[in-house]
Amino acid sequence: MAGRVEGKLALVTGAAQGLGAAHSRRLAEEGARVLCTDINGAGAQETAASINTTLGDGTAFALQHDVTDPLAWEAAIDAARDQLGGLNVLVNNAGIGVAGNIETCTFEDWQRCFSINVDSIFHGCQKALPLMREHAPGSIINISSIAGLIASDSMPAYNASKAAVWMLTKSIALHCAKRDMQIRCNSVHPTFVDTPILDGIGKNARVDKSILLDKLARQIPLKFVGEPDDIANAVVYLASDESRFMTGSEIKLDGGISAM
């Protein structure tokens, strides 16, 4: 089934590592041209260079991009127009986690979490839709989390921000559908995935990575932690015309946690 997104023009945020890098690579492998953006511009460039080494020059491009800045979004959309020739797939992947319960989480951390996880999607969709309309059909894919559907006592900022992504996705989907834009919008809700974020968690908890993975796996009915491609493959599906009848929906990639 190679070429599932042949000819698609995609922008992926948070593409320097982890899920964003995997989304970019899998989209490119299936035929898309990709603009990899990240506040870590050097990391985004590494992702694009790796893709081009494998798939040929001109497959991927890179841009330093602060997703919380509306003007930076305008520059990113301009880059998509200039380097890709347009835009019909937007993957809002950039995001952070914030520690602290309702008593210990600072308001500054709360605001930062919402700025990166939610405001970025507001700005991105608002700036991208005019160009996406010119290259419809299109697909907006917002990376939320199973934490946006299932709460925890220890991360109210993250829970609330990812829940906001879930509902914002539905509003955008209905807006596009009612105006016959031929642009779909869906959200993806992963649980634990083996990315550099887990490295940081293990380091902060002073726990060996293998022990952390085993601990997390025991919380998942399928008994294993996801790999980045487990999420990226869903992004390929949502970016492709295979999902043309799907909008305003969510894909839960949680190993069965939400079924309990």
N, C-alpha and C positions, 0 to 999 in steps of 0.2 A: 504494500500500500504506500510505496514511496510517492512523494509529490502531493501529499494531502493538502498542503497549503501553497501549492505552486503559484507563483505570481503575487502572493500577498505581500503587503508592505507593512512591517510591524515595528512598533516602538515599545521597548521593554524598560521599565524603570527598575532601579536597584539591581542592575545587571552585572555588577563587579564580582559577585560571588554567589554561592548558594543557589537558592531557587531562581533568582533572576538570570544567573549565568546558564542554568539548565534550561529555562524557558527559551532563552535566546538561541542556544545551540540546537534544541529540538525543533524549533520553528525553522531555523536555517536548514537543518537536515531534511526537512519535509518540503523545502522549496521556497520558503519566504526569504526576502531580504530584510535585514534587521538593523535598527538603530538601537544600540545598547547605551543606556544612560545611567549615570550614578553620580552622587556627590563626590565619590572617589573616582575622579576622572581617569587616573592611571589604571585602576582596576577594570573600569569599563573598556579601556583600550586593550587591555590584556585579553578580555573576553572576546572582543571583536577580532583581534589578531589571531587568536586560536581558531576561531571559526573560519577565517579567511585562509589560514594555513591548510585546513582540512578541505574546505569546499571551494576555494578560489577567491581571489581578490574581488572586492566589490559586493561580496555577499553580506558583510556586516560593517557597520560604522560605529563610532563611539562619540560620546559627548559628556562633558562634565555638566551635571544638572542638579540643582537644588530644587527638589520637588515641592518645597513649601513656598517657593517664590513665583508669583504669577508671571513676572517678566522672564524668568528662566524658562517657564513653560512656553512662552511665546517664541523664545529662541529655539527650544526643542522642536516645536512644530515647524518652524522655518527650516530647521536642519532636516527634518523628515521630508519636507517638500523639495529641498535642494538636493539631498543626497540619495533619498529613496525614490523620488519622483512622485510622492504622495503618501497617503496613510490610510489603511483600512483595518488595521489591527492595533489596538492599544492595550497593553498589559500593565496595569497599575500594580506593580509588585513591591515597590519600596515600602518598608515599614520597620518599626522598632518595637521592642518589648520594654515595659517599664515595671520595675519592682515596687513593692510597697502596698500594704492594705489601706483601707479607707482612713486609718489613723496615721499611717506613716508615709504615705505617698504625698509628695509635695505638690502644690498647685503648679509650680513651674514644670515638674515632670508630667503632670496631667496635661498641661497645655502643649508641651513638646510632643507627647504621644499623639494627641489629636491633630496637631499641625502636620506631622509626617504621615500618619496613618489615614486620616480622613480629609483634611484640607487639601492634601496633594491630589486626591481623586476629584474633588470638586474643581480645582483649578485645571487639572489635566483634561477632564472631560469637556469642560466649558471651552477651553482653548482648542481642543482637538476636533470637536464636532464639525465645525465648518469645513475643514480639509477632508475629514472622513466622508462627509456627504458628497463631496466631489468624486470620491473613489468607492462609493457603495457598490455592493453590499459590504458591510463592515461588522466588526465584533469588538466590544470592549470587555475585557476580562479583569475583574477586580479580585486581588488575592486578599481574602479575609482570613478567617481562622475558625477552627471548631470552638475556640474560646469566644467567638462572637455569638455562639448559639448555646453554649454551656458555660455557666459561670463558675468562678473560683473565688474564694474569700481573700486570696492573696494578690490579685492583680485587677482591681477595679478599672484602672485607666485602660489597660489592654482590652479587657472584656468589653467595656463600653465603646471603645474606638472601633473594634472589629465588628461589633453589633451595628454600629453606625454605617460601616462599609456595606454590610448586608442589606440594610434598608435603603441606603442611598442608591445602591445598584438597582433595586426594584423601581425606584422613582425614575431613574435615568432610562431604564428599559421601557417604561410606559410612555415617557415623554417622546422617545424616538419612535415607538410603534404608532402612537396616535398621530404623529406628523408624517407617517409613511417615509421615514428616512432610510429604511432598509439597513438599520444599524441595531444590532442586538447587544444586550448587556447582561452579563451573568457574573456570579461570584463563586470563588473556590475556597473551601474551608478545610485546610489540612490540620492534622494533629502533629505530633512530634515527627520531625524529619531530620535526618542526619546531615546537618549543615554546620558551617562555622559558628552559628549561634550556640549550638550545643557545646562546642569547645569552650566558649566563654562561660556557659553555665557550669560546666564541670570544673573549670579553673576557679571560679568564684566560690564554689562549694567545696573545693579541695578534694574532688572525687575523680578517680581515674575514668577516662572516657568509656571504657568497656563496662565498668560498673554502672555508670550513669545510663548507658544504653540498655543494659539489662533491667535496671530499675524502671525506666520508662516503658520498656516493652511489656512488663508485667501489668501495666495499666491498660493495655490495648488488647481487646479480645483476640485479634489475629496473632498476638505475641511477638510482633517485631516492629521496629521503628522504620518509618518510610524512608525511601531514598529520593533525592531531588527529581529523578526522572518519573517517579510515581505521580508527582504533581505536574511536571512539565508535559506529560502525555495527555493529561486532561486539558491543559492549556492548548495543545495542538488541536484536540477535538473541538474546543470552543472557538478556536480561530478558523477552523475549516468550515466548509459548507455542509459538512455532515451534520452539524448542529443547527441548521438553518431554521428549525422550528422551535428552538429553545431560546427564550429570553425571560429576564426577570426571575431566573431560577438560581439555585445554589447546588453545587456539587460538594458533597461531604466526603473527604478522603481521610477518614479517621480510624480505619481498622476496626470499625464496629463500636467505637466508644459511644456514639450518640444513640445506638440501638439499646443500650442498657437502661 
